[in-house]
Amino acid sequence: MRLGNFLTAALAGAALTVLAGAVPAAAAPAPAVSHCAPAAPLRQSAAERPAGPSVGLCVTLSGVNMNVTAAADCACSVSGTWTARRDGEEAELSGTLGGRAEYAGPGTYEITATVSVGGAERKGAAPLEGTVTGTFALAAPLPAAAHRVEVTPAGPLSPGTTTALTYTVERITDGGDGSARLGVIAEPDTGVQLASTDVRCVNPLTGRYPSTARSPHAVDCTLTDLQPGRPATVTVHVTVPPGACSTVVSKLGYWSPQGQQVAGGMVNGPTVQCA
């Protein structure tokens, strides 16, 4: 099971609740569905002369998640980031091309991607930079919520302190089973350290075997007994050095058994801000 992207929260002194979308108890997971816009010439700055290759955007929906990708009409690699407005709303959605993001529900999505195009066909030339846009009418409904994740306190964290964050994970439907993984992650290279004395939690291993180095800014907790009416509680200690700061995000992955098929879900949990 992999763990997926995060939801920002900044309420101080109270528990923050995030409803994690999942498959309704009696329904099978909806298959991934892709929507693509026609490719168009890359929009470049005035300083970049040649009209670059044509680039097209696609959006793939899978349950509560969406994935925006871009492809060029050449043997090129395409990378970058994207922003989207749904039904003209001021609040923008955003993400990395090829990465998982939260689906906000049905609506018309105006997506703008800032891309870098490179690869063998460029023959060593510098990657082309530019933007590409696409409009997508997405009608898929959001699946029913199946898990609830809370954190207390909800923040903010302060430099020079150690804070005990208590996460409560609850399965609220009969769908799926009692297995889930909770990931709690601070920003790397900030000096912020995460630790837990809970036997279900570890700091993840990094590097190749036989390395025993572990990530000091992440904690991974394996939960196996989630049932409706029987939540799991995990405490993670966050140490923020003086002069440092970092948000702390949480992610939840869970199984959604469908016989021998590979099925499951990944959702964002609450984020604790740093003052």
C-alpha positions in Angstrom: 0.0 0.0 0.0 1.3 3.4 -0.8 0.4 6.6 0.9 -0.9 9.4 -0.9 -0.7 13.7 -1.0 -2.1 16.1 1.9 -4.8 18.6 3.1 -3.7 21.9 4.8 -5.1 22.8 8.2 -4.3 25.6 10.6 -6.9 25.4 13.4 -5.2 26.0 16.7 -6.0 24.1 19.9 -8.7 21.8 18.6 -8.9 18.5 16.8 -8.9 18.6 13.1 -11.1 16.1 11.2 -10.6 15.0 7.7 -13.1 12.6 5.9 -11.1 10.3 3.7 -13.0 9.3 0.6 -13.4 5.7 -0.3 -15.6 3.1 -1.9 -19.1 2.7 -0.5 -19.6 -0.5 1.4 -21.7 -2.3 -1.2 -19.9 -1.0 -4.4 -16.8 -2.1 -6.2 -14.2 0.6 -6.8 -14.8 2.7 -9.9 -12.3 2.0 -12.7 -9.8 4.7 -13.5 -11.1 7.0 -16.3 -8.9 9.3 -18.4 -10.0 12.5 -20.1 -7.6 14.2 -22.6 -7.5 17.6 -24.3 -6.1 18.0 -27.9 -2.3 18.7 -28.1 -1.4 22.3 -28.8 2.0 24.1 -29.4 3.9 24.9 -26.3 3.4 28.5 -25.2 6.9 29.9 -24.7 8.3 33.2 -23.5 9.3 35.8 -26.2 13.0 35.0 -25.5 12.5 31.4 -26.7 12.3 31.4 -30.5 11.4 28.1 -32.0 7.9 27.0 -31.6 8.3 23.9 -29.5 6.5 20.6 -29.8 2.8 20.3 -29.3 1.9 19.1 -25.8 -1.4 17.7 -24.6 -2.9 17.3 -21.1 -4.8 14.3 -19.7 -6.7 13.9 -16.4 -7.2 10.4 -14.9 -9.8 10.0 -12.2 -9.6 7.1 -9.7 -11.9 7.4 -6.8 -11.0 10.3 -4.6 -7.8 11.0 -6.6 -6.9 12.7 -9.8 -3.7 12.5 -11.8 -2.7 15.2 -14.4 -0.2 14.2 -17.0 1.3 15.8 -20.1 2.7 14.3 -23.3 4.5 15.8 -26.3 4.3 14.8 -30.0 8.0 13.9 -30.0 10.3 11.4 -28.3 10.6 13.8 -25.4 10.2 13.7 -21.6 7.7 16.2 -20.1 7.8 17.3 -16.5 6.4 20.1 -14.5 3.6 21.4 -12.3 -0.1 22.3 -12.8 -2.8 24.5 -11.3 -6.5 24.2 -11.8 -9.7 26.2 -11.2 -13.0 24.4 -10.8 -16.0 26.2 -12.1 -14.1 29.5 -12.0 -13.5 29.3 -8.2 -10.8 31.6 -6.8 -9.2 28.7 -4.8 -6.8 26.8 -7.0 -6.0 23.1 -7.0 -2.4 22.2 -7.8 0.0 19.4 -8.1 3.0 17.8 -9.9 2.5 16.3 -13.4 2.2 12.5 -12.9 1.6 12.8 -9.2 -1.5 12.1 -7.2 -3.8 15.0 -6.1 -7.2 15.1 -4.5 -10.2 15.2 -6.8 -12.6 18.1 -5.8 -15.7 16.6 -7.4 -17.7 17.2 -10.5 -17.2 20.5 -12.4 -15.4 22.2 -15.2 -11.6 22.2 -14.6 -9.4 24.8 -16.3 -5.9 23.4 -16.0 -2.6 25.3 -16.7 0.6 23.3 -16.7 4.1 24.8 -16.6 6.2 22.2 -18.3 9.8 21.4 -19.3 10.3 19.3 -22.5 13.5 17.5 -23.0 14.8 14.1 -24.1 16.7 12.3 -26.9 15.0 14.2 -29.7 16.3 17.5 -28.3 19.9 16.2 -29.0 21.5 17.8 -26.0 19.8 21.1 -26.3 18.4 22.8 -23.2 14.9 21.7 -22.3 12.1 23.9 -23.7 10.1 25.7 -21.0 6.5 26.8 -21.5 2.9 26.4 -20.6 0.0 24.3 -21.9 -3.7 24.6 -21.0 -6.8 22.3 -21.1 -10.4 22.5 -20.1 -12.1 19.3 -18.8 -15.7 18.7 -17.9 -15.5 16.0 -15.2 -18.7 14.4 -14.0 -17.6 11.6 -11.8 -19.1 12.0 -8.2 -16.9 11.8 -5.2 -17.1 8.4 -3.6 -18.6 8.1 -0.1 -16.3 8.7 2.9 -15.0 5.6 4.6 -12.3 6.7 7.0 -12.0 9.6 9.4 -8.6 11.0 10.6 -8.2 13.4 13.5 -5.2 15.1 15.0 -4.9 16.8 18.4 -3.6 19.4 18.9 -4.2 20.9 15.4 -1.2 23.3 15.7 0.6 25.4 15.2 4.0 23.9 16.1 6.6 26.3 17.5 10.4 26.3 17.1 12.4 25.0 20.0 9.6 22.7 21.3 8.6 19.1 21.3 4.9 18.5 20.7 2.9 15.2 21.1 0.5 14.9 18.2 -2.3 12.3 18.8 -3.8 10.9 15.6 -7.1 9.0 15.7 -7.9 6.8 12.7 -11.4 5.4 12.3 -13.1 3.3 9.7 -16.7 4.5 9.4 -18.2 2.1 6.9 -18.4 -1.7 6.6 -16.4 -1.6 3.3 -12.8 -2.7 3.3 -11.1 -4.3 6.2 -9.1 -3.3 9.3 -5.8 -2.7 7.6 -4.4 0.7 7.1 -1.1 2.6 7.2 -0.7 6.1 8.6 2.3 8.1 7.5 3.3 11.3 9.3 6.0 13.4 7.5 7.8 16.6 8.2 9.7 18.6 5.6 13.2 17.1 4.9 16.3 19.0 5.6 14.6 21.2 8.2 16.0 19.4 11.3 12.5 18.6 12.5 12.4 15.1 14.0 9.5 12.7 14.4 9.4 9.7 16.8 6.9 7.4 18.3 7.1 4.8 21.1 4.1 3.0 19.6 5.2 -0.5 18.6 3.1 -0.2 15.4 5.3 2.7 14.2 8.8 3.0 12.8 11.0 5.6 11.2 11.3 4.3 7.6 14.6 2.7 6.4 16.5 4.7 3.7 19.2 3.7 1.4 20.2 0.4 0.0 20.6 -2.8 2.0 22.6 -3.3 4.3 22.1 0.3 5.3 20.3 0.7 8.6 19.8 4.5 8.3 16.3 5.7 9.0 14.4 8.8 8.1 14.3 11.1 11.2 11.5 13.3 9.7 9.0 10.5 9.0 7.0 7.9 10.9 5.1 5.0 9.3 2.4 3.2 11.4 0.8 -0.1 10.4 -2.7 -0.5 11.7 -4.5 -3.9 11.5 -7.6 -3.7 13.8 -9.7 -0.8 12.4 -13.4 -1.5 12.7 -16.4 0.8 12.7 -16.7 1.8 16.4 -13.1 0.7 17.1 -10.7 3.5 16.1 -6.9 3.4 16.5 -4.9 6.1 18.3 -1.3 6.8 17.6 0.9 9.5 19.3 3.8 11.0 17.4 6.4 13.3 19.1 7.5 16.2 16.9 10.7 18.0 17.8 11.3 21.4 16.1 14.8 22.8 16.7 15.2 26.5 17.5 15.1 28.6 14.4 13.5 25.8 12.4 10.0 25.2 11.2 8.1 22.6 9.2 4.6 21.6 8.4 3.7 18.0 9.4 1.5 16.2 7.0 -0.3 12.9 7.4 -1.4 10.3 4.8 -3.6 7.3 5.0 -3.5 4.2 2.9 -6.0 1.4 3.2 -7.1 -1.9 1.6 -10.4 -2.3 -0.2 -10.5 -6.1 -0.8 -12.1 -7.3 -4.1 -11.3 -11.0 -4.0 -7.9 -11.5 -5.6 -7.8 -8.2 -7.3 -5.3 -5.5 -6.4 -7.5 -2.7 -4.8 -7.2 -0.1 -2.2 -7.2 3.6 -1.5 -4.8 6.4 -0.6 -6.0 9.7 0.9 -4.6 12.9 2.5 -4.9 13.4 6.3 -4.7 16.6 8.3 -1.6 18.9 8.1 -0.3 20.6 11.2 1.2 24.0 10.5 4.3 25.6 12.1 4.3 29.1 13.4 
